[in-house]
Amino acid sequence: MTTLLDPPASTSSPVSSAIAARRLRTTMAAVRLSFAWFGTRKSLTAEQRSQAAESFGAEGQFLSAGKKLIDTRHPDFKAVTSVRGRIVSYWRGISLPYPEPGIRLIRQDDVGPVNLQFKTLKADLDEAVDHLDRHFASLKSAARERLGSLYNPADYPDSLRGLFDVTWDFPSVEPPGYLQRLSPELYEQECRRVTAQFDEAVQLAEQAFLQELSQLVSHLTERLNGTEDGKPKIFRDSVVENLTEFFERFRRLNIRSNDQLDEIVSQAQRVVRGVEPQALRDNVNLRNSVTSQLSGVQSVVDGLLVDRPRRNILRAHPESG
């Protein structure tokens, strides 16, 4: 009988990984996300660096300095960056990683809904930029006062509209068919490269799920087990809800490549199934039981993370833009 303190007995094999990679390749579509973003900082000129260096008794060529063009703490600017955060969060939440910058994989059935949601989010971004643009004149005026002689009107566009943007597309990650006719050898080379890409995508997906589960379980355990001033720590409902959302996302996106991963996620889900946040606050015995069981889950997850290839642990692909 498998307990929460024991790693699941089954492991993923090269054969099952290869099957998962083929399943990933035939059921998923690539989606690429890019941002165009107005730069709010600008490097000082060589003359300005020299002037700044004099006050420190330094040489200008050994000084790196820049200026902030607008106040990024302005509520309307923060609203623009907030929309960007929502876009990236949505993109990552409905997709799996792929070993090319700016590209992730979504279920083919989700292409239509994802495209529609991106259009909605882009509209939100455009609206936020419009609000920011209405205050652009006052932001430039404030910058003129704060920057003094460093202020340069040429650093600023007439309008911010169009300078904050998001684009997306659904690129093919398969070898182009015309290569088979033009150069069979090159086509076979591309086929091997794409196969390797999807093999790595399987590993990246497993790694991403393990890391997210580890973070969620660790955070919930810390809140349940910790105390402040001799009393249990206060935690928000979202600490439990985020874990529930993870289980749903794992169910939708899981490619069934690793029996150990499937089992430990199932174990974690059984621990919190039907447990309400308020019950954890009110019932000490329930809180202690959940904490104990999640600690067992955490130890298994940590072991699986250690066993993952180091290149996957270190690899990171931020969105382009």
N, C-alpha and C positions, 0 to 999 in steps of 0.2 A: 504493500500500500504506500502510495506517495504522500508525503507530508509536506507542509509548507516549508519546512526546514531542509528538505532534500531536493536537489535539482531533479527535474523530470528525467526519467531514464532514457528516453528516446532522443536521438540527435539527428540533425540534418545531414544528409549524405550528398556527395557531388552529383549523384543521379537526381535526387529530389531538387537540388538547387538548379540543375539544368532544366528540369521540367518547369520549375517556377519561373525561370528566366524566359522560357518559351511562352508560358502563360502570360507573363507580363507583356511580352512583345506583341501578342495577338489580341489582348483585351484592353490595352491602354493606349492613350494618345498623348503626344507631347504638347505642352503649352509653354510658350515663351513669354516672359513678362519683362518689360523695359520701362524705364522712367527717364524723362527729360526734366531736369531740375535746375532752377536758377541758383547760381552759386552766390551765397551770402557773404563769402569772405574773398579777399583779394590780397595778393602779396604786395608788399611795399616795393617801390622802385629802388634801384641801386642807390640813388641820391638820398631817398628817404631813409633807407637802412643805414647809410653812413651818418646821417644826422642823428638817428636814434642811437647809434653805437657811440657817438661822441659823449653822450650823457653817462655812459658806463665806462668810458675809457677803453672801448674795444674797437676792433677793426670791422668795418661794415661787411666784408666778405665772409666773416665768421659768424654773422648774426642772421638768423632767420626770423622774419617778422611779417605780420599781416594785419589787415584791418577788417572789421565787421561792417558790411555795407548797410545793413538794416538791423533793427532790433528784433531778433528771433523770439523774444519773449512776448511780443505783441499777440493778443488773443487770436487775431485773424490769421497770423502766420502759424500759430500753434494748431489752429483748426485745419490748415492745409496739410501740415505734417501728420496730423491725426488721421486724415483720410488716407494718406499714403500708408500709414501703419495698418489701417483696416484692410487695404487692398492686399498688402503682403501677407497679413495674417490669414485672410480668406484663401489666397493662393496656396499657401503652405498647408492649410487645414484640409483642402480637398484633393491634395496631390501627394505623390511620392517623389523622393529625390532622384535625379538623373545626373550622371557624371559629366555634364556640360553646363557651364555657367549660364544662369538665367533660364534654364529649362527644367521643368518638372513633368511628371506623368500623371494624367487623370484617367478615370474610366471613360471608355469611348461613349458610353451611355450618357455621360455627364457633359459632353462637349456643348450641346445646345444650352442647357441651364447655366453652365459656367460662362459662356459667351454673353448671355443675357445679364448675368450678375456683374460681369466686368463693365458692361455698358452702363449699368446703374451706378456703379462705383465711380466710373469716369465722370458721369454727370455730377455726382457729389463733389468730386475734385474740382471740376470746372466752376461749380457754384461757389465753393470755398475760395478759389482763386479770384473770382469776381469780387467777393467781399473784401479780400485783401487788397485788390487793385484800387478800390475806392479810397483806401487809406494810404495809398502809395505816396502821394504828395506829402502827407504829414510825416510819413516814415523817412522820406528823404530830407525833409526839413529838420527833423530830430537828428538825423545822421550828420547833417551839416554843422549843427551845434556841437555835437560830441566829437567829431573827427577834426574839427578845426581846419588847419592847413592841409590835412591829409584828404579832405573831402575833394572829390573830383566828379563833376557832373557827368563826365563821359563814362563813368563806371555804371551808370544807371540807364536802363531802357526807358522808353516813353511809357510803356505799359507792361504789366506782368502777365497779361493774358497770352496764353500759348507757351509761356516759359516754364510752366509746371504741367507736365502731361504724363499720361500713362498709355502705353500701347501693348497689345498682346497679339499673338498669332499662334497657329497650330502647325509648326513645321514638321516635315517628314524627317524621321531619323533613320529611315531605311536607305540602303544603297540605291542610287538612281538607276532606273532600268536601262537607260541608254548606254551605261558603262558596259553592260553585258555584251552589247553589239560592238562597241568601239574598242573595248579592251577587256576580254574575259579574265585575264590575269589580275588587272586592277579591280575588276568587279568582285572577284573572289577575295581579294585583299580587304575590300570594303565590307564584305559580308563577315569576314572574321573580326574586323574591328567592331562592327555593330553587335555581333554576338558577345564580344568581350564587354561592350558597354552595358548590355542588359544583364550580364553576369554580375557586373559590379553594381548595377542598380539594385539587384536583389540584396546584396550585402549592405548597401547604403540604406535600403528600406528597413532591414532588420535592425541596423544600428540606430536609426532614427526612432523606431518604436521603443527599443530598449532604453535609450537615453530619456525619452519623454516619460516613459513609465517610471523610471528611476527617480526623476525629478518630482513627479506628482506624488508618488508614494512617500518619498523622503519628506516632502513638504507637509503632507497630511500627518505623517507620523510625528514630525517635530511639533506640529500644533497640538496634537492629541496628547503627547507625552510630556510636553514642556509645561512649566509653571511660571507665573509672574506674581511676585509678592505672596507666594504660598498658595495661589489659586491657579486652576487650570487656565492655560492661555486661551484667549478669545480667538475664534476663527470664523471667517465668513462662510456662508453656504457655498460660495464658488469653489472653495478648497475641495469639497466633495463633488460638486457638479462638474468641475474640470476633469476629474477622474472618470466620471460617467460618460462625459463627452468623448474622452479618449477611447473608451471601450467601443462606442458606436463607430468612431472613425476607423478604429482597428478592424472592426467587423466589415466595414465597407471596402477598405483598401487592402486588407490582408491578402497576400498572394500564396499563403500556405506553403512557405518555403522552409520553415523551421519548426519542428514539433515541440522543441523546448520553449520557444517563444510563445507558441500557441497555448501551451499548457500553463505557463506562468501567468499569462494574461488572464486565462480562465480562472486560475486560482485567485488572483487579485480581485477579479470581478465577483467571485463568490463571497469574498470577505465583506464587500460593501454593498452587495445586492440587497435592496430593501431597507438600507440603513439611512435614516433621515438625519440631516445635520443637527436638528434640535434634540433628537434622541441622544446623540453623542454628547451634547452639552449637559443633558439632564441625568444621564445614566452612567455612573462611574464604572460599573462592571462591564457595560457594553464598550465604553471607551477603552478600557484596559484590554479587553478581548480583541477588539479591532487593531489596537496598537501592536499587540503581541503577534497577531497573524500577519500584519503588514510588515513587521520587522523580518519575519521569515521570508516573505516575498522579496523584500529589499536585498537580503543576503544572496538569494538565488540570482536576482537581476544583476547585482554587482559582479557575481562570478561570471555570468554570461558576458558582461561588458569587458571584463578582463580578457576573456578568451577571444574576443573579436580581433581581427587583423588590425594592427596599429595604424596602417595607412588609412583605414576607414574611420578610425577614431579621430585622426588629425585632419581629414579632408573636410573642407567646407566650401560651398559654392554660394556666395551671396548673389542676390538678384542683380542684374545689370542695371546701369543707369548712373 
